Amino acid sequence: MKAYHQILKHLDVPVSGQDYSASTDAAYFLGIGGIGMSAIARYFNSLGVKVSGYDKTPTELTKKLEAEGIKIHYEDNTALVDKTAQLVVFTPAVPAAHQELNYFRDHNYTVVKRSDVLGAITNSSFNICVAGTHGKTTTSTMVAHILRHSEFGCNAFLGGISGNYNSNFWSSENNVAVVEADEYDRSFLKLSPDVAIITSMDPDHLDIYGTPEAMEQAFIDFSTRVKPNGLLISKHGLKRGTELSAANQLTYDVNDDSANASALNIQMNNGSYQFDVRIADASGSVAKIENIVLNMGGMHNIENALAAIIVAKHVGISEDEIRSAVAAFKGVKRRFEYIVKEEAGVFIDDYAHHPAELKALITGAKELFPGKKCTVVFQPHLFSRTKDFSGEFAAVLDLADEVILLPIYPARELPMAGVSSQLILDAMQVEDKRIMDKEALLDYIRNNEKTFLITAGAGDIDRLVTPLKAIIQTAVK
């Protein structure tokens, strides 16, 4: 339990002089089903800490946590909480009026944000931290996978479920942490990277930051967190990228050879890519890795692979091990995930909830499957994001041949007057467009055969994946 006690001490929870044993160490999570929260819950559980928590609704992820021995309830009820918890971790998505949250605060428990705990966990490790308004989940999972597949080893705290390991967390005796560095609520400013990656700085979370400039400044501030002898890896050509601050910096771009790293000789084959990688370090020395095979779609994922490969080279992983690991990478659940991939029909599901992500998804998919009529089902996420980016969403969705919008998924927000999916629909130019609820959508797809379907969104649209898969597989047989 030494690691857990070190975390408690870092968070100013008194430990010395008390009889902390495996039976008395306990942590409680408010919002335990969140992807970032569940990774930390799994970490504590792996240490032998008694982990329990609350979430609003059961999901596939919470069911897996329960199967791993973590007790979870789905009712905001103070009678159900673990009152022996030394540490209470909450996500900002939990509302301020939440009864359990206020119970712990009123009774002087140590109540901290997930970002504080992640900062404490990584306080004494070699940290590879991946940030960006999009791309960070796939990139961090790629990095962690390469380190695990090559037996270099790492502790991984990810924002998605790895297709290779069916988890968002794994551990290693090697004191290296791969961390998805979340910009929401400025959480990533509590991390201290030895290696940092910035994949993108596009405006998002304006409900938190107020302006795009303020959000960009947070990424610049994150770059100053890189340790003095550390390495900053960033996407070439980022707006305000020249303001990023680190002694050692490398850039990457899928096809711009003025970046330190780029991809050459890209070939597409049945939804996969083969390419060579060129990496020029700060001294001007150039290395080339040939015949990289990436078995997931989207040119943006070649770019994500470039960033991961730079990290792997930086920590000393061989070219053969890199080549083998990338070829074995099965992607991330809901990141350009092939649900059905057959000659007669393709179904891709993705977490895309920002216009830039949606554009990369649709353009990448259409490049891989030219000639097929592309139907996109999109569930807008948050009233504020829909209000801020309705025009941008409409322009990107116009790239599809047919668009079906679901009602907005509110997440942590209350409704806003005049803000609905209709805002996006009205701004779109594509003729084949409509708004439907989930049941109507399933009926529509059942009665109208689709050979190329994309579902996208960060809400609960993923619950439609299984029934849609069954419909499409039946249709293509």
SVG drawing of the C-alpha trace seen along z (x, -y; Angstrom):
<svg xmlns="http://www.w3.org/2000/svg" viewBox="-40 -35 63 48">
<polyline fill="none" stroke="black" stroke-width="0.4" points="0.0,0.0 3.1,-2.2 2.1,-3.9 -1.4,-4.7 0.0,-6.2 2.4,-8.4 -0.6,-9.7 -2.4,-10.4 0.6,-12.3 0.9,-14.3 -2.7,-15.3 -2.2,-16.2 -4.2,-13.3 -2.7,-12.4 -1.1,-8.9 1.7,-8.7 0.9,-7.1 -2.2,-5.4 -2.7,-1.7 -3.5,-1.7 -3.9,1.8 -5.4,3.3 -8.7,3.6 -8.9,0.0 -7.6,-1.8 -10.6,-3.1 -11.3,-5.6 -14.7,-6.8 -15.4,-8.1 -18.3,-10.4 -18.8,-9.9 -16.8,-6.6 -18.1,-5.6 -16.3,-8.5 -13.5,-7.3 -10.8,-9.2 -12.3,-8.5 -12.5,-4.8 -8.8,-4.6 -7.8,-5.9 -10.4,-3.7 -8.9,-0.7 -5.4,-1.8 -6.4,-2.1 -8.2,1.3 -5.0,2.8 -3.2,1.6 -5.6,3.3 -7.5,0.2 -11.2,0.7 -12.8,-1.2 -16.5,-2.2 -18.5,-5.0 -21.5,-6.5 -22.6,-7.1 -25.8,-8.4 -26.5,-5.4 -25.1,-1.9 -23.0,-1.5 -20.8,1.3 -17.9,-0.4 -19.5,-0.4 -20.5,3.2 -16.9,4.1 -15.8,2.2 -18.3,4.1 -17.0,7.3 -13.5,6.3 -14.8,6.0 -15.7,2.3 -19.0,1.6 -21.1,-1.0 -24.6,-2.4 -26.7,-4.7 -28.8,-6.7 -27.7,-10.0 -28.1,-8.7 -25.8,-9.5 -26.8,-6.3 -25.0,-4.3 -21.6,-6.0 -18.5,-4.5 -18.0,-6.6 -14.6,-5.0 -13.1,-6.5 -9.9,-8.4 -10.1,-10.0 -13.1,-11.2 -12.5,-11.9 -15.0,-13.8 -15.4,-14.8 -16.4,-18.4 -19.4,-16.9 -21.0,-16.2 -23.4,-19.0 -22.8,-21.4 -26.1,-20.4 -25.2,-16.7 -26.1,-15.3 -23.2,-12.9 -20.7,-15.5 -22.0,-18.0 -22.2,-15.3 -18.4,-14.6 -17.6,-18.3 -19.8,-19.0 -18.2,-16.2 -14.6,-17.3 -13.5,-14.5 -10.6,-15.1 -12.5,-15.8 -10.4,-16.4 -10.7,-16.5 -9.6,-13.7 -6.8,-16.0 -5.4,-16.4 -5.2,-12.7 -3.6,-12.2 -1.0,-14.8 -0.3,-13.0 0.0,-9.6 2.5,-10.9 4.5,-13.0 7.5,-10.7 7.3,-8.9 8.6,-9.5 5.6,-11.0 4.5,-11.0 1.5,-13.4 -0.6,-13.7 -2.8,-16.8 -5.0,-18.2 -8.6,-19.2 -8.7,-16.1 -6.3,-13.2 -5.1,-12.8 -6.9,-9.5 -5.8,-7.7 -2.2,-9.0 -1.9,-8.3 -3.2,-4.8 -0.8,-4.2 2.1,-5.4 1.1,-3.1 0.5,-0.2 3.9,-0.5 5.6,-0.6 3.6,2.4 3.9,4.5 7.7,3.9 7.9,4.9 9.3,1.5 6.4,1.2 4.3,-1.7 1.4,-2.6 -1.4,-3.8 -4.2,-6.3 -6.2,-6.7 -9.4,-8.5 -10.6,-5.5 -10.8,-1.8 -7.9,-0.1 -8.9,2.3 -5.9,4.5 -6.4,4.8 -10.1,3.9 -9.2,1.4 -8.3,-2.3 -5.7,-1.4 -2.8,1.0 0.2,1.1 3.9,2.0 6.9,2.3 8.6,-0.3 8.0,-3.7 6.7,-5.3 3.2,-6.8 1.4,-7.5 -1.3,-10.0 -4.1,-11.5 -3.7,-15.2 -7.2,-16.7 -7.6,-20.4 -11.1,-20.6 -11.2,-22.6 -7.4,-23.2 -6.7,-19.8 -3.5,-19.2 -1.8,-22.1 -1.3,-19.9 0.9,-17.5 4.7,-17.5 5.7,-15.9 9.1,-14.5 7.6,-14.1 4.6,-16.1 2.6,-15.9 0.2,-18.6 -1.9,-17.2 -4.2,-20.3 -5.3,-23.6 -8.6,-24.2 -11.2,-26.1 -13.4,-24.0 -14.8,-24.2 -15.6,-27.8 -18.0,-27.4 -14.8,-27.1 -12.3,-29.3 -14.6,-32.0 -12.5,-32.8 -10.3,-30.7 -7.3,-32.8 -7.7,-31.9 -7.9,-28.2 -4.8,-28.5 -3.0,-30.1 -3.7,-27.1 -1.9,-24.9 1.0,-27.3 1.0,-27.1 1.0,-23.3 4.1,-23.4 5.9,-25.3 5.2,-22.3 7.7,-20.2 10.7,-19.4 13.9,-21.2 15.5,-18.3 12.2,-17.0 10.8,-16.9 7.8,-18.7 6.3,-17.1 3.7,-19.2 1.7,-19.1 3.4,-21.3 1.7,-24.6 -0.4,-24.9 -1.9,-28.4 0.4,-30.1 2.6,-27.0 5.7,-29.3 4.7,-30.4 5.0,-26.9 7.8,-26.8 10.2,-23.9 14.0,-23.6 13.7,-20.6 11.0,-20.5 10.1,-18.4 7.1,-18.8 5.2,-16.3 2.9,-16.5 1.5,-13.7 2.9,-15.2 4.8,-18.4 8.5,-17.6 9.4,-20.9 8.2,-19.3 10.7,-17.1 8.7,-14.0 6.5,-13.2 5.0,-10.2 6.2,-9.2 4.9,-6.8 1.5,-6.4 -0.6,-3.6 -4.2,-2.7 -5.4,0.9 -8.9,2.0 -9.1,-0.5 -5.5,-0.2 -2.3,-2.3 1.3,-1.5 3.9,-4.2 7.5,-5.2 8.4,-7.5 11.1,-10.2 12.3,-11.8 14.9,-14.6 16.1,-15.4 17.2,-18.9 20.8,-18.2 19.6,-17.6 20.3,-13.8 17.6,-12.0 16.2,-8.5 13.8,-6.5 11.6,-3.7 10.1,-1.8 7.0,0.2 4.9,-0.9 1.4,0.7 -1.5,-1.0 -4.7,1.0 -7.1,-1.8 -8.6,-4.5 -8.2,-8.2 -5.1,-10.2 -5.3,-11.9 -4.4,-8.6 -1.2,-8.4 -0.4,-11.7 -1.2,-10.4 1.1,-7.4 3.9,-9.8 3.7,-11.4 3.7,-8.0 6.7,-6.8 8.7,-9.9 8.1,-9.0 9.1,-5.4 12.3,-6.4 13.0,-8.9 12.8,-6.3 15.0,-3.8 12.5,-1.3 14.0,0.3 12.6,-0.1 11.6,3.5 9.7,3.3 8.0,0.1 7.0,1.6 5.6,4.7 3.7,2.7 2.0,0.3 0.9,3.2 -0.6,5.0 -2.5,1.8 -6.2,2.4 -7.2,-1.1 -9.4,-2.6 -13.1,-1.9 -15.1,-4.6 -12.1,-6.1 -12.6,-5.3 -13.8,-1.9 -14.9,0.5 -18.1,2.1 -18.8,3.8 -16.1,3.9 -17.3,6.0 -17.3,5.5 -21.1,5.1 -21.3,2.8 -19.1,0.6 -20.2,-0.8 -17.8,-3.1 -18.4,-4.5 -16.5,-7.4 -16.4,-9.7 -16.1,-12.8 -17.9,-15.7 -15.9,-18.8 -16.1,-20.1 -12.4,-19.4 -12.8,-15.8 -15.9,-15.3 -14.2,-16.6 -11.2,-14.3 -13.6,-11.4 -15.8,-12.0 -13.0,-12.9 -10.8,-10.0 -13.7,-7.5 -14.7,-8.8 -11.1,-8.6 -10.9,-4.9 -14.3,-4.0 -14.8,-6.1 -18.0,-5.7 -20.1,-4.6 -23.0,-6.8 -22.0,-8.1 -24.7,-8.4 -23.6,-10.2 -25.6,-9.9 -24.5,-12.7 -25.5,-13.4 -24.5,-16.9 -22.9,-17.0 -23.6,-20.0 -25.9,-22.9 -23.0,-25.3 -20.9,-23.5 -23.8,-23.4 -24.5,-27.1 -20.8,-28.0 -20.1,-25.8 -23.5,-25.2 -22.2,-26.8 -19.0,-24.8 -20.8,-21.5 -23.2,-22.2 -20.3,-22.9 -18.5,-19.7 -21.7,-17.6 -22.3,-18.9 -19.4,-16.6 -21.7,-13.6 -24.3,-12.4 -26.9,-12.0 -27.1,-13.3 -29.3,-12.3 -29.2,-14.4 -30.1,-13.1 -31.3,-15.6 -28.5,-17.2 -27.0,-15.2 -26.9,-17.6 -24.3,-15.9 -23.6,-18.3 -25.7,-21.2 -29.3,-22.5 -31.2,-23.3 -30.5,-26.7 -33.4,-28.7 -33.4,-28.4 -30.5,-25.8 -31.3,-22.5 -30.2,-20.2 -32.4,-22.3 -29.7,-25.1 -27.3,-22.7 -29.9,-21.3 -31.0,-24.8 -27.5,-25.8 -26.7,-22.7 -26.7,-22.7 -26.9,-19.0 -30.5,-18.1 -30.8,-14.7 -31.0,-15.7 -33.3,-15.1 -33.6,-15.0 -34.8,-11.8 -34.9,-10.3 -33.2,-6.9 -36.2,-4.7 -37.2,-6.4 -33.5,-6.2 -33.5,-2.4 -36.7,-2.0 -35.4,-4.2 -32.1,-2.3 -34.1,1.0 -36.3,0.0 -33.6,-1.8 -30.5,0.2 -27.2,-1.6 -23.9,-0.3 -21.7,-3.0 -22.8,-4.3 -21.0,-6.5 -22.2,-7.2 -20.5,-10.0 -20.9,-11.8 -19.7,-11.9 -23.1,-11.3 -25.0,-8.0 -25.1,-7.4 -22.8,-4.4 -25.9,-2.6 -27.1,-2.4 -24.0,-0.6 -25.1,2.9 -28.7,2.7 -27.4,0.9 -24.7,3.5 -27.3,6.2 -29.4,4.4 -26.5,3.8 -25.1,7.3 -28.5,8.7 -28.8,6.4 -25.4,7.2 -25.8,11.0"/>
</svg>
